[in-house]
Amino acid sequence: MQADGPRACRFGRRWYLNNESWHPYVPPFGEMKCILCWCVSGETHCQRQECPPSACTSPATRDNPCCAKCR
């Protein structure tokens, strides 16, 4: 069976087009900036941003709130 056109994904109350990406909104936390979701042929895939391990004892998250870096 062949699809009539591009399939969309539903995440929460919103619909996203095929190949569209977004940061998910999760109540009561809000938008999850460190997680990226995308729609692939009607299926939603999400992944947390991967960060390299920090080599210092008190890293800062100034430049990138998802990944800590040494000061």
C-alpha positions in Angstrom: 0.0 0.0 0.0 1.4 3.4 -1.0 0.9 6.6 1.0 -0.9 9.5 -0.7 1.6 12.1 0.5 4.1 13.0 3.2 3.0 11.8 6.7 3.0 14.0 9.7 3.7 13.4 13.3 1.7 14.4 16.4 3.5 15.4 19.5 1.3 16.5 22.4 -1.4 18.7 20.8 0.7 19.8 17.8 1.3 18.3 14.4 4.6 18.4 12.6 5.4 17.8 9.0 7.7 15.1 7.7 11.4 16.1 8.2 10.4 19.0 10.5 12.3 19.3 13.8 11.4 21.0 17.1 12.3 21.3 20.8 9.5 19.5 22.7 7.3 21.3 25.1 6.6 19.2 28.3 4.2 20.6 30.9 5.0 21.7 33.6 8.6 22.1 32.6 8.2 24.1 29.4 10.3 23.9 26.3 13.1 21.3 26.5 15.9 23.2 24.8 18.4 20.3 25.3 16.2 17.8 23.4 15.6 17.8 19.7 12.7 15.9 18.1 12.0 15.3 14.4 9.4 13.7 12.3 10.4 10.8 10.0 7.7 9.2 7.8 5.0 9.7 10.5 7.2 8.6 13.4 8.5 11.0 16.1 12.2 10.6 17.2 13.7 12.6 20.0 17.3 12.8 21.3 19.0 14.6 24.1 22.0 16.7 23.1 25.1 14.8 23.8 27.8 16.6 25.8 31.5 15.7 26.3 32.4 15.0 29.9 33.6 18.0 31.9 37.2 17.9 33.1 36.8 20.5 35.9 35.1 20.4 39.3 32.8 23.4 38.8 31.8 23.8 35.1 29.7 26.7 33.8 26.8 26.6 31.4 27.1 30.1 30.1 27.6 29.6 26.4 25.5 26.4 26.1 22.8 25.7 28.7 22.8 22.0 27.8 26.5 21.3 28.1 28.8 22.5 30.9 32.3 23.8 30.1 35.2 24.7 32.3 35.6 28.4 33.2 
